Amino acid sequence: MMGFLSVLVTAGATLIGLIILGVILLLGVRLVRPAAPSVRGNDPEEAQLLQEIHRSLGRLEARVETLEALVLDSRAKGDGPCDT
């Protein structure tokens, strides 16, 4: 019984030691690695790109609505490719 108890204590101490070493290692990596670059919020190129994406999404939405109308009209007439 005492042998089993000493094995449990040894295993627990080893596990706690490994956890402590892991935390120290992670903190060391965090200190050595350079910080993330600061966020730039006033980049004119980025703003222009976002505006272009917004316009493109508006055109895409109009295309999808047109396609939906065509498909629904053809289904209503009964000559659409999706008739089942």
C-alpha positions in Angstrom: 0.0 0.0 0.0 2.8 2.4 0.8 4.5 1.6 -2.5 1.3 2.6 -4.4 1.0 5.8 -2.4 4.6 6.8 -3.1 4.1 6.1 -6.8 1.0 8.4 -6.7 3.0 11.2 -4.9 5.9 10.9 -7.4 3.5 11.0 -10.4 1.7 14.0 -9.0 4.9 15.8 -8.3 6.1 15.0 -11.8 2.9 16.3 -13.4 3.0 19.5 -11.4 6.6 20.0 -12.4 5.8 19.6 -16.1 2.9 22.1 -15.8 5.2 24.6 -14.2 7.9 24.1 -16.8 5.3 24.5 -19.6 4.1 27.8 -18.1 7.6 29.0 -17.9 8.3 28.0 -21.5 5.2 29.7 -22.8 6.0 32.9 -20.9 9.5 32.8 -22.3 8.2 32.4 -25.9 5.8 35.3 -25.3 8.6 37.6 -24.1 11.0 36.7 -26.9 8.5 36.8 -29.8 7.8 40.4 -31.1 4.5 41.9 -30.4 1.7 41.9 -33.0 1.7 45.0 -35.3 -0.6 47.8 -34.3 -3.9 48.1 -36.0 -4.0 50.8 -38.6 -7.5 52.3 -39.0 -6.8 55.2 -41.3 -5.3 53.5 -44.3 -6.8 55.1 -47.5 -6.0 52.0 -49.6 -7.8 49.8 -47.2 -10.9 52.1 -47.2 -10.9 52.2 -51.0 -10.7 48.4 -51.1 -13.6 48.0 -48.7 -15.7 50.5 -50.7 -15.0 48.5 -53.9 -16.0 45.2 -52.1 -19.2 46.9 -50.9 -20.0 48.0 -54.5 -19.2 44.5 -55.8 -21.5 42.9 -53.3 -24.3 45.3 -54.3 -24.0 44.2 -57.9 -23.8 40.6 -56.9 -27.0 40.9 -54.9 -28.8 42.4 -57.9 -27.6 39.5 -60.1 -28.8 37.0 -57.6 -32.2 38.7 -57.4 -32.5 38.7 -61.2 -31.6 35.0 -61.4 -34.1 34.2 -58.7 -36.8 36.0 -60.6 -35.9 34.1 -63.8 -36.0 30.7 -62.1 -39.3 31.4 -60.2 -40.9 32.7 -63.5 -39.8 29.6 -65.4 -41.1 27.4 -62.6 -44.4 29.1 -62.6 -44.7 28.6 -66.3 -43.8 24.9 -65.9 -40.9 24.9 -68.4 -38.0 25.4 -66.0 -35.0 23.0 -65.8 -35.7 22.5 -62.1 -39.2 21.1 -62.4 -39.8 17.9 -60.5 
